[in-house]
Amino acid sequence: MKAVIMAGGQGTRFWPASRESRPKQFLQIADSGTLLQETVARLGPLLGREDVYVVCSERYLPLVAEQLEPFPRDQVIVEPMARSTAACAGLAACYLKQRFPEEMMVMLPADHVIRDVKEFHETLRAGEKLGREGWLVSFGIEPSHPATGYGYLRPGEHLGEFAGRPAYKVEQFTEKPDRARAAQFLEEGNYYWNSGMFLFSVERILSEIDLRMPRLGQALAEVEQSWGYPDRLKEIFSPLESTSIDFGVMEKSERIAMLPSDPGWSDVGNWKALEEILGVDGQGVASNGPQLNVDSRDCVLYTSGGKLVVLVGVRDLVVVDTEDALLVCSKDRTEEVRKVVESLKNKDLKEYT
């Protein structure tokens, strides 16, 4: 099995710490390393370093080299341009097909946190066995609230036990429902969050892309003939739409399976996620640095320079302090931080993006 780590995202919901020059996956949010470093580290000893591949844009090659040193250059797959996760998965599968045409591959975002590595490894072992039977394998997380930033999986037919774990055919895959529908899913029960991690064979994902996304499939066929020609690869990718693998393949395929898992997972999707990652004190405050609290509750604080943050009589705020920008946000609107980046670009304030 080969692991493909998707490290090309912009992490706009983590502005102002996450910037185009150093997005979220290259930041140290918690633990002892950056999110990318932690993602690679947790794969050992399940996989050797030679089994790990990273997908990123050319712009981030120096950051990958700096953070993963030593890391072989031929295990870094350069995206000609960002076209979301369907194109990313297809490009990685094309690359691996040259060397390991019959291999299994697991797609992992570079910016997730997983606390229970043993559970994570056991789930991947089960997923490899399931994937070898021709399934596109997803990993379901039991939902704790009606989140609108995740896809939802409804399991159906029991497919049996794989490495001692039950697996199910996915009866329904709903990508990022609105809040009312997400609440309905929780009330009905028997729904899981899609973790954003997928496992399949190189052959299976390429055939599914050909079937579900023929335009991308044709582009990937051209990619196979164009390795080593960066300008040609850009020409091939340029007309493609940005489509996630969730929308492009998973919602449409009839071969989606799910393994329920509980590895202490967080996608670190927005600043509110720091409550879970960093933990909160007796006043409900999560902070990565020094803070003084006077009659304040339920806030999230993040500073990049160890600056003292003082709270006086406030509730439910997110405060993020960086060298050149300060974010103050209502905690229930952290998903909207991405709009800040759009606004900065529209107002020609790109130096802050």
TIPA-591834 format. One line per field, with one value per residue (C-alpha): x, y, z; residue number from 0. Coordinates in Angstrom, 2 decimals, m for minus. Layout:
east: [X, ...]
north: [Y, ...]
up: [Z, ...]
num: [NUM, ...]
END
This chain:
east: [0.00, 1.14, 0.06, m0.61, m0.70, m2.60, m0.64, m1.78, m4.68, m4.86, m6.48, m8.41, m10.60, m7.40, m6.56, m4.63, m2.19, m2.66, m1.41, m0.75, 2.98, 2.61, m0.84, m2.28, m0.62, 2.80, 1.91, 2.45, m1.07, m0.56, 1.74, 5.45, 5.48, 3.59, 0.41, 2.28, 5.09, 2.59, 0.70, 3.87, 5.08, 1.87, 2.18, 5.19, 5.68, 2.65, 4.40, 8.01, 9.09, 9.53, 5.78, 4.77, 4.09, 3.20, 1.15, 1.61, 2.11, 5.56, 5.35, 5.38, 8.28, 10.74, 8.41, 7.96, 11.72, 12.37, 9.80, 10.32, 14.09, 15.35, 12.56, 13.21, 12.19, 10.67, 8.16, 6.76, 4.10, 3.76, 0.28, 0.41, m2.25, m4.78, m7.95, m9.24, m9.09, m10.54, m7.74, m5.25, m6.28, m6.22, m2.79, m1.37, m2.92, m1.36, 2.02, 1.81, 0.50, 3.90, 5.58, 2.96, m0.02, m1.58, m0.96, m3.45, m3.31, m4.72, m5.45, m4.81, m5.22, m2.04, m3.88, m5.81, m5.17, m5.45, m4.89, m5.27, m2.58, m3.11, m6.79, m5.79, m3.36, m5.85, m8.49, m6.08, m5.18, m8.88, m9.36, m6.57, m8.27, m11.62, m10.11, m8.55, m12.09, m12.69, m14.31, m13.65, m13.18, m14.26, m13.80, m16.84, m16.68, m19.67, m21.07, m21.25, m23.17, m24.92, m21.80, m22.25, m18.60, m18.51, m20.09, m22.45, m22.41, m25.38, m24.30, m26.42, m25.58, m23.12, m20.16, m18.53, m15.58, m12.20, m9.27, m11.92, m13.85, m17.33, m17.65, m20.76, m21.78, m22.54, m26.22, m26.16, m23.33, m24.41, m21.71, m21.95, m25.69, m27.23, m27.75, m31.39, m30.58, m27.50, m29.70, m32.17, m29.38, m28.38, m31.98, m32.51, m29.23, m27.15, m25.18, m21.44, m19.22, m16.99, m13.46, m11.99, m9.62, m10.09, m8.47, m8.67, m6.57, m4.77, m6.73, m10.12, m9.93, m8.76, m11.59, m14.13, m12.84, m13.16, m16.77, m17.90, m15.70, m14.85, m13.35, m10.87, m10.30, m9.31, m7.00, m5.30, m4.78, m2.94, m0.99, 0.36, 2.02, 3.33, 5.36, 8.50, 6.88, 5.57, 4.21, 2.22, 0.82, m0.37, m2.09, m3.88, m4.99, m5.90, m9.40, m10.42, m12.99, m12.09, m14.11, m13.67, m13.41, m16.47, m18.68, m17.01, m16.74, m17.96, m21.51, m21.98, m20.18, m21.95, m18.80, m18.40, m17.80, m17.36, m15.42, m16.59, m13.60, m12.84, m9.17, m9.56, m9.96, m10.30, m10.05, m8.96, m11.47, m11.69, m10.51, m13.24, m11.54, m8.80, m11.20, m10.91, m7.24, m5.82, m8.47, m10.28, m9.76, m12.39, m13.79, m14.06, m11.06, m8.71, m5.35, m1.96, m0.19, m0.31, m3.68, m5.29, m9.01, m11.29, m14.90, m14.76, m15.90, m15.82, m13.21, m10.48, m7.10, m4.16, m0.98, 1.99, 4.47, 3.66, 1.94, m0.18, m3.90, m6.16, m9.92, m12.30, m16.00, m16.35, m18.03, m17.78, m14.99, m12.10, m8.98, m6.07, m2.99, m0.22, 2.61, 0.62, m3.05, m5.54, m8.77, m11.64, m14.57, m17.76, m17.13, m20.29, m19.14, m15.67, m16.68, m17.03, m13.37, m12.70, m14.73, m12.04, m9.51, m11.91, m12.56, m8.85, m8.24, m11.18, m9.91, m6.38, m4.94, m3.18, m0.20, m2.45, m3.54]
north: [0.00, 3.52, 6.66, 9.83, 12.99, 15.91, 19.03, 21.57, 23.26, 26.92, 26.58, 29.84, 29.18, 29.41, 32.95, 34.97, 32.28, 30.32, 32.27, 31.46, 31.48, 29.04, 27.46, 25.51, 22.15, 23.75, 25.30, 23.92, 24.07, 21.55, 18.68, 18.76, 19.33, 20.90, 19.23, 17.83, 16.47, 14.84, 13.29, 11.65, 10.60, 8.79, 6.48, 4.74, 1.91, 0.83, 2.07, 2.79, 6.26, 4.85, 4.17, 7.79, 10.31, 13.99, 15.97, 19.74, 22.67, 23.69, 26.68, 24.43, 22.19, 24.13, 23.84, 20.09, 19.64, 21.77, 20.05, 16.43, 16.44, 14.06, 13.19, 11.88, 14.31, 11.48, 10.92, 14.43, 14.71, 18.26, 19.43, 21.49, 23.70, 23.34, 21.60, 20.15, 16.59, 14.62, 15.79, 15.36, 11.71, 11.04, 12.61, 10.58, 7.38, 8.07, 8.61, 5.41, 3.43, 3.80, 2.01, 0.07, m0.60, m3.18, m1.31, 0.08, 3.78, 5.69, 9.40, 11.47, 15.22, 16.81, 18.96, 16.55, 15.61, 11.97, 11.16, 7.37, 6.16, 2.49, 2.73, 4.59, 1.84, m0.94, 0.83, 1.25, m2.46, m3.33, m0.80, m2.36, m5.77, m4.25, m2.21, m5.30, m6.54, m3.62, m1.13, 2.57, 2.70, 5.61, 5.95, 7.02, 9.11, 9.09, 12.65, 14.70, 17.68, 18.74, 19.95, 21.42, 21.21, 17.40, 14.85, 12.32, 8.56, 6.28, 2.64, m0.09, m3.71, m5.38, m6.54, m8.70, m8.44, m7.18, m7.51, m8.00, m4.84, m4.56, m2.96, m1.64, m0.62, 3.10, 3.47, 7.26, 9.79, 13.40, 16.03, 19.03, 19.33, 22.50, 22.73, 21.60, 18.45, 17.73, 18.01, 15.62, 13.10, 13.19, 12.79, 9.79, 8.18, 5.70, 8.46, 9.03, 11.94, 11.39, 11.79, 12.90, 9.91, 7.34, 4.05, 2.24, 0.51, 2.55, 0.74, 1.20, 4.96, 5.55, 3.45, 5.25, 8.63, 7.47, 6.48, 9.35, 12.20, 11.44, 14.85, 14.37, 10.78, 11.98, 14.58, 11.93, 9.74, 12.68, 13.20, 9.65, 10.62, 13.96, 13.30, 15.40, 18.23, 20.73, 23.22, 20.50, 19.30, 22.84, 22.96, 19.71, 20.81, 24.40, 23.73, 21.33, 22.39, 22.27, 19.33, 17.38, 13.62, 13.61, 15.36, 13.96, 10.29, 9.28, 10.65, 8.84, 5.53, 2.26, 0.77, 2.88, 1.04, 2.40, 1.33, 3.00, 4.32, 6.39, 7.45, 10.74, 12.53, 16.23, 17.87, 21.10, 22.76, 26.13, 27.97, 26.48, 23.09, 24.25, 23.63, 19.92, 19.92, 22.14, 21.45, 24.10, 25.39, 25.77, 28.87, 27.13, 28.97, 27.22, 28.89, 28.07, 30.74, 32.91, 34.44, 36.38, 36.00, 38.41, 37.21, 35.77, 32.39, 30.04, 31.72, 30.45, 32.23, 31.70, 33.76, 33.13, 35.08, 34.06, 37.37, 37.61, 37.83, 39.46, 38.84, 41.06, 40.29, 38.65, 35.44, 33.13, 34.90, 33.71, 35.90, 35.15, 37.36, 37.28, 39.67, 41.71, 40.87, 40.38, 38.38, 38.82, 36.59, 35.29, 31.63, 30.49, 32.13, 30.64, 28.90, 32.36, 33.30, 32.08, 35.06, 37.33, 35.97, 36.52, 40.06, 40.85, 39.74, 41.76, 44.86, 44.39, 43.63, 40.50, 41.11, 39.85, 36.67]
up: [0.00, m0.85, 1.02, m0.97, 1.13, m0.37, 0.58, m1.99, m0.17, 0.81, 4.26, 3.86, 6.92, 8.99, 7.92, 9.09, 10.25, 7.03, 3.99, 0.36, 1.10, 4.03, 4.27, 7.16, 6.46, 6.94, 10.31, 13.80, 15.18, 17.97, 18.94, 18.19, 14.45, 11.60, 10.38, 7.36, 9.53, 11.88, 8.94, 7.62, 11.08, 12.02, 9.00, 10.56, 11.28, 9.19, 6.05, 5.27, 4.19, 0.68, 0.58, 1.20, m1.58, m1.30, m3.82, m3.88, m6.23, m7.42, m5.10, m2.03, m3.04, m0.83, 2.19, 1.67, 1.33, 4.42, 6.64, 5.53, 5.04, 3.89, 1.43, m2.10, m4.83, m6.89, m4.09, m4.51, m7.22, m8.54, m9.49, m12.70, m11.12, m8.34, m9.53, m6.23, m4.95, m7.89, m10.17, m7.31, m6.79, m10.52, m10.98, m8.08, m9.47, m12.89, m11.26, m9.22, m12.19, m13.86, m10.96, m9.03, m11.36, m9.03, m5.79, m3.28, m2.44, 0.52, 0.04, 3.16, 3.66, 5.02, 7.56, 9.78, 13.40, 14.50, 18.17, 18.20, 15.83, 16.71, 15.74, 12.58, 11.55, 12.25, 10.17, 7.26, 7.40, 7.22, 4.44, 2.38, 2.53, 1.61, m1.23, m2.75, m3.37, m5.72, m3.36, m3.01, 0.75, 2.93, 6.67, 8.67, 11.84, 14.20, 14.15, 17.35, 15.97, 12.71, 10.92, 7.46, 6.43, 6.03, 3.75, 5.33, 4.73, 5.31, 5.54, 3.99, 3.22, 5.57, 3.48, 6.13, 8.47, 7.29, 9.69, 12.38, 11.48, 10.01, 6.58, 4.85, 1.38, 1.34, 0.55, 0.40, 0.12, 0.72, 0.40, 2.77, 3.45, 4.85, 8.61, 8.54, 6.62, 8.75, 11.86, 10.24, 9.62, 13.28, 14.41, 12.13, 13.22, 11.19, 9.47, 9.63, 8.73, 5.74, 7.09, 3.75, 3.72, 0.95, 0.00, m3.34, m5.92, m8.55, m11.24, m9.55, m9.02, m12.59, m13.99, m11.78, m12.94, m16.57, m15.87, m13.63, m14.84, m18.48, m19.15, m16.31, m17.43, m20.90, m19.40, m17.26, m20.34, m21.88, m18.65, m18.91, m22.19, m20.91, m17.76, m17.80, m19.77, m17.17, m19.72, m21.46, m18.12, m17.38, m20.78, m19.96, m16.48, m17.33, m18.81, m16.03, m13.45, m9.76, m8.48, m5.27, m5.38, m3.12, m5.70, m8.79, m7.88, m4.44, m4.70, m8.04, m7.67, m6.89, m5.36, m2.21, 1.05, 4.57, 7.62, 10.84, 12.76, 15.85, 15.68, 17.54, 14.21, 13.46, 10.06, 11.80, 9.51, 11.23, 14.33, 16.52, 16.08, 18.46, 21.35, 20.66, 19.69, 22.44, 25.06, 27.10, 30.62, 33.33, 31.62, 28.26, 26.78, 24.34, 23.84, 22.37, 24.42, 27.54, 28.41, 31.22, 31.68, 33.54, 33.52, 29.99, 28.69, 25.72, 23.53, 21.20, 21.24, 18.89, 18.72, 16.47, 18.59, 22.16, 22.86, 26.03, 25.22, 27.84, 27.81, 29.76, 29.89, 26.46, 25.29, 22.31, 20.43, 18.29, 18.49, 16.16, 16.29, 13.69, 12.87, 10.35, 10.92, 13.73, 13.45, 15.88, 14.98, 16.53, 17.30, 15.51, 12.26, 11.87, 8.62, 7.08, 7.60, 4.07, 2.85, 4.31, 1.84, m1.06, 0.11, 0.48, m3.11, m4.39, m2.57, m3.95, m0.52, m1.69, 0.58, 3.41, 1.64]
num: [0, 1, 2, 3, 4, 5, 6, 7, 8, 9, 10, 11, 12, 13, 14, 15, 16, 17, 18, 19, 20, 21, 22, 23, 24, 25, 26, 27, 28, 29, 30, 31, 32, 33, 34, 35, 36, 37, 38, 39, 40, 41, 42, 43, 44, 45, 46, 47, 48, 49, 50, 51, 52, 53, 54, 55, 56, 57, 58, 59, 60, 61, 62, 63, 64, 65, 66, 67, 68, 69, 70, 71, 72, 73, 74, 75, 76, 77, 78, 79, 80, 81, 82, 83, 84, 85, 86, 87, 88, 89, 90, 91, 92, 93, 94, 95, 96, 97, 98, 99, 100, 101, 102, 103, 104, 105, 106, 107, 108, 109, 110, 111, 112, 113, 114, 115, 116, 117, 118, 119, 120, 121, 122, 123, 124, 125, 126, 127, 128, 129, 130, 131, 132, 133, 134, 135, 136, 137, 138, 139, 140, 141, 142, 143, 144, 145, 146, 147, 148, 149, 150, 151, 152, 153, 154, 155, 156, 157, 158, 159, 160, 161, 162, 163, 164, 165, 166, 167, 168, 169, 170, 171, 172, 173, 174, 175, 176, 177, 178, 179, 180, 181, 182, 183, 184, 185, 186, 187, 188, 189, 190, 191, 192, 193, 194, 195, 196, 197, 198, 199, 200, 201, 202, 203, 204, 205, 206, 207, 208, 209, 210, 211, 212, 213, 214, 215, 216, 217, 218, 219, 220, 221, 222, 223, 224, 225, 226, 227, 228, 229, 230, 231, 232, 233, 234, 235, 236, 237, 238, 239, 240, 241, 242, 243, 244, 245, 246, 247, 248, 249, 250, 251, 252, 253, 254, 255, 256, 257, 258, 259, 260, 261, 262, 263, 264, 265, 266, 267, 268, 269, 270, 271, 272, 273, 274, 275, 276, 277, 278, 279, 280, 281, 282, 283, 284, 285, 286, 287, 288, 289, 290, 291, 292, 293, 294, 295, 296, 297, 298, 299, 300, 301, 302, 303, 304, 305, 306, 307, 308, 309, 310, 311, 312, 313, 314, 315, 316, 317, 318, 319, 320, 321, 322, 323, 324, 325, 326, 327, 328, 329, 330, 331, 332, 333, 334, 335, 336, 337, 338, 339, 340, 341, 342, 343, 344, 345, 346, 347, 348, 349, 350, 351, 352]
END
